[in-house]
Amino acid sequence: MGYIISDDTKELLKDVKEFCDNEIKEQVKEYDIKGEWPKPIYDMATEMQLTMMDVPEEYGGLGLSHIDQAAIVEEIAKADAGVAVTINGNGLALKPVLIAGNDEQKKKCCDIILNGGWGAFALTEPDAGCDAGNGKTTAVKEGDYYILNGRKCFITNAQVADFFVVTAMTNKQFGTKGMSAFLVYKGTPGLSVGNHENKMGIRTSITSDVILEDVKVPVENRLGEEGTGFYTAMKTLDLARMWCAVIGVGLCQRCVDEAAVYAQQRVQFGKPIWKHQAVQFKLADMEIRTEASRALVAAAIRLADAGLAYTNEASAAKCFTGDSAVQNAVDAIQIFGGYGYSREYPVEKLLRDAKIFQIFEGTNEIQRMVIGRSVISNH
Ligand SMILES: Cc1cc2nc3c(=O)[nH]c(=O)nc-3n(C[C@H](O)[C@H](O)[C@H](O)COP(=O)(O)OP(=O)(O)OC[C@H]3O[C@@H](n4cnc5c(N)ncnc54)[C@H](O)[C@@H]3O)c2cc1C
């Protein structure tokens, strides 16, 4: 069962399905093996305005509701989770600008995306992953500029980004309240990106370090007030977790789809393997996890679309969906038997792709911390 979406989005979804079947699914195997960013696929996605889903209508974008966007993103994720992560990377970079930026900043970043450009959100540092508030990157104010120094790591889309949202400490002694967020544009002297990480999965998404060496950033590029960077980053992560969960649902569903087809084709002991109850129950558990994941995502989206707080719901959806995607991929491989372990078949890639959904945008341990604390504060 899918989401209930608008008629306009139903039309777009049809085109997206074609794009997924005819282009993404056909091409990603090669790109996955090479670990290469599939530019032709992203050029097509840009042409179809899929990289602009998060740009509000008032800034010239599609301005889709979260539920409409979820249907599109899930479809892309079913074809390839890495492509969905890349496309969503623009939303991840734009969100802090929409939360904390002024009109001029919003317009500039939206225009970049509308013109086919990319954004990156740079919070994580080599010594500040889960403990994201403990970053070492500094921003020292000198007249009308801040001078940024530090290193960010594992930044999605960094190698192709035209703008970066970078967090840096403006007042380390204030802890997380001493963090600020800045817009840094590609080409600013002192800004560079590291090598493309050779990753286990989502290999069609590009991930690199971002290095800041005496980067001179005008004061007008600060997002919001000094000291609000951590708050902005956490609000951004609420949304990012919801999108992680949506992509996770796509992965869950793809595992079900692949396993259900294979289980009808493969015959052992004189009958299709789905007729063996152990296989049938595995398929049932995979389906249950997929539907439960989608329902959790829908609950978070309902709140987000209504403009209400959804931190806990996004954490629950991200955590459950990430765990479900990994388990569904493990089960899909089991149903494929030895063939599931071979790169000739699609399901081993699903496990490699699924694993990251327990790690990024806050590990699942961090999600459980968020939820656990809220359970206690509510009782
Ligand atoms: C492919 C990829 C793309 C990414 N994209 C981005 C991006 O675009 N922008 C960005 O800013 N970051 C990005 N990240 C970074 C990602 O969010 C971090 O990797 C993640 O938050 C975990 O940080 P870490 O890797 O430093 O792990 P660590 O913080 O070192 O954690 C290691 C282990 O310890 C556990 N742990 C740590 N603290 C606790 C605790 N208090 N309680 C329980 N367990 C704990 C963790 O759950 C984990 O299992 C990306 C990462 C990857 C791999």
The ligand as an SDF file (V2000), in Angstrom:
LIG
                    3D

 53 58  0  0  0  0  0  0  0  0999 V2000
   27.7970    7.6880    3.4090 C   0  0  0  0  0  0  0  0  0  0  0  0
   27.7370    8.7390    4.4710 C   0  0  0  0  0  0  0  0  0  0  0  0
   27.1610    9.9720    4.1680 C   0  0  0  0  0  0  0  0  0  0  0  0
   27.1200   10.9770    5.1510 C   0  0  0  0  0  0  0  0  0  0  0  0
   26.6240   12.2110    4.8120 N   0  0  0  0  0  0  0  0  0  0  0  0
   26.7740   13.2380    5.7090 C   0  0  0  0  0  0  0  0  0  0  0  0
   26.4430   14.5910    5.3280 C   0  0  0  0  0  0  0  0  0  0  0  0
   25.9970   14.8660    4.2000 O   0  0  0  0  0  0  0  0  0  0  0  0
   26.6520   15.5830    6.2380 N   0  0  0  0  0  0  0  0  0  0  0  0
   27.1450   15.3290    7.4790 C   0  0  0  0  0  0  0  0  0  0  0  0
   27.3230   16.2730    8.2500 O   0  0  0  0  0  0  0  0  0  0  0  0
   27.4530   14.0650    7.8730 N   0  0  0  0  0  0  0  0  0  0  0  0
   27.2850   13.0220    7.0110 C   0  0  0  0  0  0  0  0  0  0  0  0
   27.6390   11.7350    7.3840 N   0  0  0  0  0  0  0  0  0  0  0  0
   28.1640   11.4960    8.7140 C   0  0  0  0  0  0  0  0  0  0  0  0
   27.2490   10.6510    9.5960 C   0  0  0  0  0  0  0  0  0  0  0  0
   26.1280   11.3780    9.9790 O   0  0  0  0  0  0  0  0  0  0  0  0
   28.1030   10.1280   10.7700 C   0  0  0  0  0  0  0  0  0  0  0  0
   28.9520    9.1230   10.2470 O   0  0  0  0  0  0  0  0  0  0  0  0
   27.2570    9.5720   11.8880 C   0  0  0  0  0  0  0  0  0  0  0  0
   26.5720   10.6080   12.5370 O   0  0  0  0  0  0  0  0  0  0  0  0
   28.0940    8.8130   12.9470 C   0  0  0  0  0  0  0  0  0  0  0  0
   29.2420    9.4980   13.3050 O   0  0  0  0  0  0  0  0  0  0  0  0
   30.6550    8.7200   13.3230 P   0  0  0  0  0  0  0  0  0  0  0  0
   30.7730    8.0520   12.0070 O   0  0  0  0  0  0  0  0  0  0  0  0
   31.7140    9.6630   13.7090 O   0  0  0  0  0  0  0  0  0  0  0  0
   30.4730    7.6020   14.4350 O   0  0  0  0  0  0  0  0  0  0  0  0
   30.8240    7.7340   16.0070 P   0  0  0  0  0  0  0  0  0  0  0  0
   30.1930    8.9570   16.5460 O   0  0  0  0  0  0  0  0  0  0  0  0
   32.2900    7.5720   16.1780 O   0  0  0  0  0  0  0  0  0  0  0  0
   30.0860    6.4570   16.5810 O   0  0  0  0  0  0  0  0  0  0  0  0
   30.6730    5.1580   16.5340 C   0  0  0  0  0  0  0  0  0  0  0  0
   29.7340    4.1730   17.2320 C   0  0  0  0  0  0  0  0  0  0  0  0
   29.5510    4.5500   18.6010 O   0  0  0  0  0  0  0  0  0  0  0  0
   28.1620    4.7150   18.8900 C   0  0  0  0  0  0  0  0  0  0  0  0
   27.9620    5.7990   19.8370 N   0  0  0  0  0  0  0  0  0  0  0  0
   28.5710    7.0160   19.8620 C   0  0  0  0  0  0  0  0  0  0  0  0
   28.1110    7.7520   20.8690 N   0  0  0  0  0  0  0  0  0  0  0  0
   27.1870    7.0090   21.5030 C   0  0  0  0  0  0  0  0  0  0  0  0
   26.3330    7.2220   22.6280 C   0  0  0  0  0  0  0  0  0  0  0  0
   26.3160    8.3830   23.3040 N   0  0  0  0  0  0  0  0  0  0  0  0
   25.5070    6.2110   23.0130 N   0  0  0  0  0  0  0  0  0  0  0  0
   25.4860    5.0400   22.3090 C   0  0  0  0  0  0  0  0  0  0  0  0
   26.2620    4.7810   21.2610 N   0  0  0  0  0  0  0  0  0  0  0  0
   27.0920    5.7610   20.8420 C   0  0  0  0  0  0  0  0  0  0  0  0
   27.5340    5.0430   17.5380 C   0  0  0  0  0  0  0  0  0  0  0  0
   26.1370    4.7730   17.5230 O   0  0  0  0  0  0  0  0  0  0  0  0
   28.3310    4.1510   16.6220 C   0  0  0  0  0  0  0  0  0  0  0  0
   27.8070    2.8510   16.6190 O   0  0  0  0  0  0  0  0  0  0  0  0
   27.6370   10.7210    6.4290 C   0  0  0  0  0  0  0  0  0  0  0  0
   28.1980    9.4660    6.7230 C   0  0  0  0  0  0  0  0  0  0  0  0
   28.2750    8.4960    5.7650 C   0  0  0  0  0  0  0  0  0  0  0  0
   28.9500    7.1840    6.0980 C   0  0  0  0  0  0  0  0  0  0  0  0
  1  2  1  0
  2  3  1  0
  2 52  2  0
  3  4  2  0
  4  5  1  0
  4 50  1  0
  5  6  2  0
  6  7  1  0
  6 13  1  0
  7  8  2  0
  7  9  1  0
  9 10  1  0
 10 11  2  0
 10 12  1  0
 12 13  2  0
 13 14  1  0
 14 15  1  0
 14 50  1  0
 15 16  1  0
 16 17  1  0
 16 18  1  0
 18 19  1  0
 18 20  1  0
 20 21  1  0
 20 22  1  0
 22 23  1  0
 23 24  1  0
 24 25  2  0
 24 26  1  0
 24 27  1  0
 27 28  1  0
 28 29  2  0
 28 30  1  0
 28 31  1  0
 31 32  1  0
 32 33  1  0
 33 34  1  0
 33 48  1  0
 34 35  1  0
 35 36  1  0
 35 46  1  0
 36 37  1  0
 36 45  1  0
 37 38  2  0
 38 39  1  0
 39 40  1  0
 39 45  2  0
 40 41  1  0
 40 42  2  0
 42 43  1  0
 43 44  2  0
 44 45  1  0
 46 47  1  0
 46 48  1  0
 48 49  1  0
 50 51  2  0
 51 52  1  0
 52 53  1  0
M  END
$$$$
